[in-house]
């Protein structure tokens, strides 16, 4: 029997503070003082560091492995309590994109933080996972969800690195997202 709505929730940039996580490691490794407020573009890792290509960034990030980047990401405030409340009446479906070789760290992170889900998808084709409501911060993911799932609700978690997407609803906080889900479900 289905419970409430299926909520497709992204991790990095929505639940997990990816920028704070990679910056912490970068600052440690390269004796810098980067802060998340400097991030204003999707590929800020190139804009703010010495890396000239994303492949260089991922080559550096990957050796941190199980105890590094994806396992050690901090959680955004209000994400966990809101997900716990939403999980009482809805299915939380995690839909995230990760580089190859980071799957174990991702699953460990989900367990470490007791994310209330029974379903996790690691894919670059998020629209292939059927949900009633999607919450994401990636500009390319938002455009694809709106295009491929026009009959569903796509929400953009407003961040400095993304801009409004026609067809997506802007969400500025976890409270706003919870209110939208409650409104759609009632």
C-alpha positions in Angstrom: 0.0 0.0 0.0 1.4 3.4 -1.0 1.9 6.1 1.7 1.2 9.7 0.7 3.4 11.2 -1.9 6.7 10.0 -3.3 9.2 12.7 -2.6 12.4 12.6 -4.8 15.1 14.3 -2.7 18.6 15.2 -3.9 21.4 15.0 -1.4 24.3 17.3 -2.3 23.3 21.0 -2.0 19.9 20.0 -0.6 20.4 17.7 2.4 24.2 17.6 2.5 26.4 20.7 2.4 28.7 19.6 -0.4 30.5 23.0 -0.6 31.3 23.2 3.1 32.5 19.6 2.9 34.9 19.9 -0.1 36.1 23.3 1.1 37.0 21.9 4.5 39.2 19.2 2.8 40.7 21.7 0.3 41.5 24.2 3.1 43.2 21.4 5.0 45.2 20.1 2.0 46.2 23.4 0.5 46.3 25.7 3.5 43.6 28.0 2.2 40.6 29.7 3.8 37.7 29.1 1.4 34.1 29.5 2.7 30.8 28.4 1.3 29.6 32.0 0.8 32.1 32.3 -2.1 30.1 29.8 -4.2 28.0 31.5 -6.8 28.3 29.1 -9.7 27.6 25.4 -10.2 31.3 24.6 -11.0 32.8 26.7 -8.3 35.5 24.1 -7.7 37.1 25.4 -10.8 36.5 29.1 -10.2 37.8 29.1 -6.6 40.7 26.6 -6.7 43.8 25.8 -8.6 42.1 23.0 -10.5 41.7 23.7 -14.2 39.1 21.0 -15.0 36.5 19.1 -13.1 38.4 15.9 -13.8 41.3 17.3 -11.8 39.0 18.2 -8.9 37.5 14.6 -8.8 40.9 13.1 -9.1 41.9 15.0 -5.9 38.6 14.3 -4.2 38.4 10.6 -4.8 41.5 9.5 -2.7 39.7 10.9 0.4 37.5 7.8 -0.1 35.3 6.4 2.7 36.5 8.8 5.4 36.7 11.9 3.2 34.5 13.9 0.9 31.2 12.2 0.6 31.3 10.4 4.0 32.1 13.5 5.9 29.7 16.0 4.4 27.8 18.1 7.0 24.0 18.3 7.0 22.1 21.5 6.2 20.2 22.8 9.2 16.5 21.7 9.4 17.0 19.0 6.7 16.9 16.0 9.0 14.0 17.1 11.3 11.9 18.0 8.2 12.6 14.8 6.4 11.7 12.9 9.6 8.3 14.7 9.8 7.7 14.2 6.1 8.5 10.5 6.3 5.5 10.0 8.7 3.1 10.4 5.8 5.2 10.2 2.6 7.9 8.1 1.0 11.4 9.7 1.0 13.2 8.7 -2.2 16.8 9.8 -2.4 17.9 10.6 -6.0 21.5 11.7 -6.2 24.3 11.9 -8.7 27.7 10.8 -7.6 31.0 10.1 -9.3 31.9 6.4 -9.7 33.5 4.8 -6.7 31.7 6.9 -4.1 28.6 4.7 -3.7 29.7 3.1 -0.4 30.5 6.4 1.1 27.1 7.7 0.0 25.2 4.8 1.6 27.3 5.1 4.7 26.5 8.8 5.0 22.8 8.1 4.6 23.1 5.5 7.4 25.3 7.8 9.6 22.6 10.5 9.4 19.6 8.2 9.7 18.0 9.6 6.5 14.4 8.2 6.7 14.4 6.3 3.3 14.0 2.8 2.0 14.9 3.8 -1.5 18.1 5.3 -2.9 19.0 5.9 -6.6 22.4 7.1 -7.7 21.9 8.3 -11.3 22.5 11.2 -13.6 19.0 10.6 -15.1 16.9 11.6 -12.1 13.7 11.9 -14.1 13.7 8.1 -14.6 12.8 7.7 -11.0 9.1 8.2 -10.6 8.1 10.6 -7.9 5.2 13.0 -7.2 7.5 15.9 -6.1 11.2 16.4 -6.8 13.5 18.7 -4.8 16.9 19.5 -6.4 19.5 22.3 -6.6 21.3 21.3 -9.8 20.4 23.6 -12.8 20.8 20.8 -15.3 18.7 18.4 -13.2 15.9 20.9 -12.7 15.7 21.6 -16.4 15.6 17.9 -17.2 13.0 17.1 -14.5 10.7 19.9 -15.7 11.1 18.7 -19.3 10.8 15.0 -18.7 8.2 15.1 -15.9 6.0 18.0 -16.7 3.0 16.4 -14.9 5.0 16.3 -11.6 6.0 19.0 -9.2 9.7 20.0 -9.5 11.1 22.3 -6.8 14.3 24.3 -7.0 16.1 24.6 -3.7 17.2 28.2 -4.1 21.0 28.4 -3.8 23.5 31.1 -5.0 24.7 28.7 -7.8 21.3 28.2 -9.5 18.8 30.5 -11.1 15.0 30.2 -11.6 13.9 27.4 -14.0 10.6 27.8 -15.9 8.2 25.2 -14.6 10.0 24.7 -11.2 8.8 26.1 -7.9 11.3 28.0 -5.9 11.9 26.7 -2.4 14.0 28.8 0.0 13.9 26.6 3.1 13.0 23.2 4.4 9.9 24.8 6.1 8.7 26.1 2.7 9.2 22.6 1.2 7.3 21.0 4.0 4.4 23.5 3.6 4.3 22.9 -0.2 4.1 19.1 0.3 1.4 19.4 3.0 -0.6 21.7 0.6 -0.3 19.2 -2.3 -1.2 16.2 -0.1 -4.3 17.7 1.6 
